[in-house]
Amino acid sequence: MQNRLQQFRSEIEKELIDNILPFWSNKMPDEDNGGFYGQITGKDEIIPKAHKGSVLNARILWTFSAAYRIYKNPDYLVIATRARNYIIDHFIDKKFGGVYWLLDYKGNPVETKKQIYAQGFAIYGLSEYYRVTGDTEALNHAIELYRLIEKHSFDTEKNGYLEAFTEDWQPIADMRLSEKDANEQKTMNTHLHILEPYSNLYRVWENDSLKSQLKNLIEVFLDKIIDTQTGHLRLFFDADWNDKSRSVSFGHDIEASWLLYEAALVLNDAEVLEKVKKIVPRIVKASEEGLQLDGSMMYEKDINTGHEDKERHWWVQGETVIGFLNHYQYFGDEKSSQIAMNCWDYINNNLIDRTNGEWFWSIYTNGSVNHNDDKAGIWKCPYHNGRMCLEVIERF
């Protein structure tokens, strides 16, 4: 097992250093207009005038900051600093605070809504940059974003976080993160991606208020979001926490299993950690329903009809590797290590673009490559696959 894990680690490290990071550092910087291009299509065409997304930029910032933390390669810091500067100079709203959702290719705001998901990722990237550089301006921006989330999004009456707001933090009719999402006031996805940055911010800023809110957020997952009957995550809720979910997301199940455990470790509260330890194996077990015979994880399942979407999305496979490895590492489950390595074999044989770099968006159920969705864009970033690699490298 140890020999196989070392080979596994070596393969993944090579993938990160030789493929993923060079793709983003060589192809994505926009030398004409600053920052990074907003899109590379699934056919590997750069779209110079594509809108630039806050989530993409924040995820580039996190990935290259984390890579620099591990490798101390100055080239990684150059990319991280480029992302840091562009976020502070262009994405942060100087009048109302928070980060805009979208800019045009020249850096002017075009979608000014304050999506809480995006605020969270900005915290994630800025706090990681501070973690490796000690840049207090980056930390101060992360703290300010945290305070804005708590001021405007935290529901003091019913708990949890509201999904989105207008530019000046007023209620907004369309709160959806994307067109495929339900238009509900609270979502699992946003709560998961507040949990993640709050954990990272607490690593570098041990503030009592942040500690309290991080603990509360873990408990929101335990009490509201995780279906204790099935082990799956509920995805959508109204303001009163009534379940409005229509499907099960296997990638989010396995992602939450390890992010919850990470948050509990960072919080360092024995009672909370014990609660999380009890539920993590239940979530992992539930996610196994999505595993396929080829080692991959399917996308989702409709709760009402039972229809299964078996498309193999890049991010779901990356989270499957980390989630099952986490279950092996902390819970001693030998089977989970094999599941993680089987999924990596699937990625290695199917998702990696050996010709043009990075990973394809997905593999269709018939086994063909999806060239219709982006190679890089608002959602396709170096974060899920880059973080998978970094997690494996650090853990083993």
C-alpha positions in Angstrom: 0.0 0.0 0.0 2.8 2.5 0.9 4.5 1.8 -2.4 1.3 2.4 -4.3 0.6 5.6 -2.4 4.1 6.9 -3.2 3.6 6.1 -6.9 0.2 7.7 -6.7 1.7 10.8 -5.1 4.5 11.0 -7.6 2.1 10.8 -10.6 -0.1 13.5 -9.1 2.8 15.8 -8.4 4.0 15.5 -12.0 0.5 16.3 -13.2 0.4 19.5 -11.1 3.9 20.8 -12.0 4.1 19.7 -15.6 0.5 20.2 -16.7 -2.0 22.1 -14.5 0.0 25.0 -13.3 1.9 25.7 -16.6 -1.4 25.8 -18.5 -2.7 28.7 -16.2 0.6 30.6 -15.9 1.4 30.4 -19.6 -1.9 30.7 -21.3 -4.2 32.8 -19.1 -2.4 36.1 -18.3 -3.9 38.9 -20.3 -0.9 41.1 -21.2 -3.0 43.6 -23.0 -5.8 44.4 -20.5 -4.4 43.1 -17.2 -5.3 40.1 -15.0 -6.3 36.9 -16.8 -8.4 36.1 -19.8 -12.0 35.3 -19.0 -12.3 32.2 -21.2 -10.6 29.4 -23.1 -13.1 27.3 -24.9 -13.3 23.5 -24.9 -11.6 23.7 -28.3 -8.7 25.6 -26.7 -9.5 29.0 -28.2 -8.7 32.0 -26.1 -11.6 34.5 -26.1 -9.7 37.8 -25.4 -12.9 39.9 -24.8 -14.7 37.4 -22.6 -16.0 38.7 -19.2 -13.7 38.1 -16.2 -15.2 36.3 -13.3 -14.4 37.0 -9.6 -14.5 33.3 -8.8 -12.0 32.4 -11.5 -9.6 35.1 -10.3 -10.0 34.2 -6.6 -9.4 30.5 -7.4 -6.2 31.3 -9.4 -5.1 33.4 -6.4 -5.7 30.5 -4.0 -4.1 27.8 -6.2 -0.9 29.7 -7.0 -0.5 31.0 -3.4 -0.9 27.4 -2.1 1.5 26.1 -4.7 4.1 28.7 -3.6 3.6 27.8 0.0 4.6 24.2 -0.8 7.2 24.7 -3.4 8.6 28.2 -2.9 8.8 28.5 -6.7 9.0 32.3 -7.3 7.1 31.9 -10.6 4.1 30.7 -8.7 4.2 33.8 -6.5 4.3 36.0 -9.6 0.9 34.6 -10.8 -0.5 34.7 -7.3 0.5 38.4 -7.0 -1.0 39.2 -10.4 -4.3 37.7 -9.2 -4.1 39.5 -5.8 -3.5 42.9 -7.4 -6.3 42.4 -10.0 -8.8 41.5 -7.4 -8.0 44.4 -5.1 -7.7 46.9 -8.0 -10.7 45.8 -10.1 -13.0 43.3 -8.4 -13.4 45.0 -5.0 -16.2 47.6 -4.9 -14.7 50.7 -3.5 -18.0 52.3 -2.8 -20.2 49.6 -1.3 -17.6 46.9 -0.4 -17.5 43.3 -1.5 -16.5 41.9 -4.9 -18.3 42.2 -8.1 -19.5 39.0 -9.9 -18.2 39.9 -13.4 -16.0 42.5 -15.1 -15.7 43.1 -18.8 -12.4 42.3 -20.5 -11.0 45.7 -19.6 -11.8 45.4 -15.9 -15.0 47.4 -15.7 -17.9 46.0 -13.7 -20.7 44.5 -15.8 -22.5 42.3 -13.2 -22.3 44.1 -9.9 -24.4 41.8 -7.7 -22.9 40.6 -4.4 -23.0 36.8 -4.6 -22.0 35.5 -1.2 -20.3 32.5 -2.9 -17.9 35.0 -4.6 -17.2 36.9 -1.4 -16.2 33.6 0.1 -13.7 32.7 -2.6 -12.1 36.1 -2.4 -11.5 35.5 1.3 -10.1 32.0 0.5 -7.6 33.4 -2.0 -6.6 36.5 0.0 -6.2 34.6 3.2 -3.9 32.1 1.5 -1.9 34.8 -0.1 -1.4 36.4 3.4 -0.5 32.9 4.7 2.5 32.7 2.4 3.5 36.4 2.1 2.4 38.2 5.3 0.8 40.8 3.1 -1.4 42.7 5.6 -3.3 44.5 2.9 -4.5 41.1 1.5 -5.5 40.0 5.1 -7.3 43.3 5.8 -9.4 42.9 2.6 -10.2 39.3 3.6 -11.3 40.4 7.1 -13.5 43.2 5.6 -15.2 40.7 3.3 -15.8 38.4 6.3 -17.4 41.3 8.1 -19.6 42.2 5.1 -20.9 38.7 4.9 -21.7 38.7 8.6 -23.4 42.1 8.4 -25.5 41.5 5.3 -25.8 37.8 4.7 -26.0 36.1 8.1 -29.6 35.4 9.2 -29.6 36.3 12.8 -33.2 35.0 13.3 -33.2 31.7 11.5 -29.4 31.0 11.1 -27.4 30.4 8.0 -26.5 32.7 5.1 -28.6 34.3 2.5 -27.5 33.8 -1.1 -27.1 37.1 -2.9 -27.7 40.9 -2.9 -27.6 43.9 -5.2 -24.6 46.0 -5.6 -25.5 48.1 -2.5 -26.4 45.0 -0.4 -30.2 45.2 -0.8 -32.4 42.2 -1.5 -32.3 40.8 -5.0 -35.0 38.9 -6.9 -32.7 36.4 -8.8 -30.4 34.9 -6.2 -29.2 32.0 -8.4 -25.5 31.2 -8.6 -26.0 29.7 -12.1 -28.9 29.1 -14.5 -29.1 25.4 -13.4 -29.7 26.3 -9.7 -33.0 26.8 -7.9 -33.8 30.4 -7.0 -33.8 29.9 -3.2 -32.6 32.0 -0.4 -30.2 29.5 1.2 -28.1 26.8 -0.5 -25.7 24.1 0.5 -23.2 25.2 -2.1 -22.8 28.7 -0.7 -22.6 27.5 2.9 -19.9 25.0 1.9 -17.9 27.7 0.3 -18.2 30.0 3.3 -17.1 27.1 5.5 -14.0 26.7 3.4 -12.7 30.3 3.5 -13.7 30.9 7.1 -11.5 27.8 8.0 -8.6 29.3 6.0 -9.0 32.8 7.4 -9.1 31.3 10.9 -5.7 29.7 10.3 -4.2 33.2 10.0 -6.6 35.3 12.1 -7.7 33.7 15.3 -10.5 36.1 16.0 -13.2 35.1 18.6 -16.1 36.2 16.4 -14.8 34.2 13.4 -14.3 31.2 15.7 -17.9 31.4 16.8 -19.2 31.7 13.3 -17.1 28.9 12.0 -18.3 26.7 14.8 -21.9 27.7 14.0 -21.4 27.0 10.4 -20.3 23.5 11.1 -23.3 23.0 13.2 -25.6 24.3 10.5 -24.3 21.5 8.3 -24.9 19.0 11.0 -28.4 20.2 11.9 -29.8 21.6 8.7 -27.9 20.6 5.6 -27.0 16.9 6.0 -29.9 14.5 5.7 -29.2 12.2 8.6 -31.5 9.5 7.0 -29.6 9.2 3.7 -26.2 10.8 4.5 -26.6 13.1 1.4 -26.5 16.9 1.5 -29.7 18.8 1.0 -29.0 21.4 -1.7 -31.6 24.2 -1.6 -33.7 25.8 1.1 -36.1 28.7 1.6 -35.4 31.2 4.3 -37.0 29.0 7.0 -34.8 26.0 6.1 -37.6 24.1 4.3 -36.0 21.6 1.9 -36.4 22.5 -1.7 -33.9 20.1 -3.2 -34.5 18.3 -6.4 -31.4 16.2 -6.7 -28.4 14.6 -5.0 -25.0 15.9 -5.9 -22.4 13.2 -5.4 -19.4 15.6 -5.9 -20.7 17.9 -3.2 -21.3 15.0 -0.9 -17.7 13.8 -1.0 -16.3 17.4 -1.1 -18.3 18.3 2.1 -17.1 15.2 3.9 -13.5 16.4 3.9 -14.1 20.1 4.1 -16.2 19.6 7.2 -13.5 17.5 8.8 -10.8 20.1 7.8 -13.0 22.9 9.4 -13.4 20.9 12.6 -9.6 20.3 12.8 -8.9 24.0 12.2 -11.5 25.0 14.8 -9.8 22.7 17.4 -12.9 22.2 19.4 -13.0 18.6 20.8 -16.8 18.5 21.1 -17.4 19.7 17.5 -14.7 17.4 16.2 -16.3 14.4 17.8 -19.7 15.3 16.2 -18.1 15.6 12.8 -16.2 12.3 13.2 -19.5 10.6 13.6 -21.1 12.0 10.5 -18.2 12.0 8.0 -18.3 8.2 7.4 -22.1 8.5 6.8 -21.6 11.1 4.1 -18.8 9.1 2.5 -20.9 6.0 2.4 -23.8 8.0 0.8 -21.5 9.3 -1.9 -20.5 5.8 -2.8 -23.8 5.5 -4.5 -22.4 7.6 -7.3 -19.3 5.5 -7.9 -19.0 3.8 -11.3 -17.3 0.5 -12.3 -14.6 2.4 -14.2 -13.5 4.2 -11.0 -15.2 7.5 -11.7 -18.0 9.3 -9.9 -21.2 10.3 -11.7 -22.6 13.8 -11.5 -26.0 13.7 -9.8 -29.3 11.9 -9.3 -32.8 13.3 -9.5 -34.6 12.7 -6.2 -38.1 12.4 -7.7 -37.6 10.5 -10.9 -34.4 8.5 -10.0 -32.8 9.6 -13.2 -29.0 9.5 -13.0 -26.8 12.0 -14.8 -23.7 9.9 -15.4 -21.5 12.5 -17.1 -18.1 12.5 -15.4 -17.3 16.2 -14.5 -13.7 17.2 -13.9 -14.4 18.7 -10.4 -16.4 15.7 -9.2 -13.5 13.4 -9.9 -11.0 15.7 -8.2 -13.1 15.9 -5.0 -13.6 12.1 -5.1 -9.9 11.6 -4.8 -9.5 13.9 -1.8 -12.6 12.9 0.0 -11.8 9.2 -0.1 -8.2 9.8 0.8 -9.3 11.8 3.7 -11.5 9.0 4.8 -8.6 6.6 4.6 -6.1 8.9 6.3 -8.3 9.9 9.3 -10.7 7.0 9.6 -8.4 4.1 8.6 -10.7 2.8 5.9 -8.5 0.8 3.5 -11.2 0.5 0.8 -11.3 4.3 0.5 -7.7 4.5 -0.4 -8.3 2.1 -3.3 -11.4 4.1 -4.4 -9.3 7.3 -4.5 -6.6 5.7 -6.5 -9.1 4.1 -8.9 -10.6 7.5 -9.5 -7.1 9.0 -10.2 -6.6 6.2 -12.7 -9.8 7.2 -14.4 -8.7 10.9 -14.5 -5.3 9.9 -15.8 -6.7 7.8 -18.6 -9.6 10.0 -19.6 -9.8 13.6 -18.4 -6.3 15.0 -18.8 -5.7 16.8 -22.1 -2.3 15.5 -23.1 -2.2 17.8 -26.2 -3.3 21.2 -25.1 -2.9 20.9 -21.3 -5.3 21.1 -18.3 -8.3 18.7 -18.0 -11.4 18.5 -20.1 -14.7 19.7 -18.6 -16.2 16.2 -18.6 -16.5 12.9 -20.3 -19.9 12.1 -21.7 -21.7 8.9 -20.7 -20.8 7.4 -24.1 -17.1 7.9 -23.2 -16.4 10.8 -25.6 -14.8 14.0 -24.6 -16.9 17.1 -23.9 -15.4 19.9 -26.0 -18.4 22.1 -25.7 -17.8 23.4 -22.2 -14.9 25.6 -21.3 -11.3 24.6 -20.6 -11.1 27.8 -18.5 -13.8 30.2 -17.5 -16.1 31.5 -14.9 -16.4 28.0 -13.4 -13.5 26.1 -14.9 -10.5 27.1 -12.8 -7.3 25.5 -11.5 -8.9 25.0 -8.0 -10.5 21.6 -7.9 -7.8 19.7 -9.8 -5.0 21.8 -8.5 -6.2 21.5 -4.9 -6.6 17.7 -5.4 -2.9 17.6 -6.3 -1.8 19.8 -3.5 -3.8 17.9 -0.9 -2.3 14.6 -2.0 1.2 16.0 -2.0 0.8 17.5 1.5 -0.9 14.5 3.0 1.5 11.9 1.8 
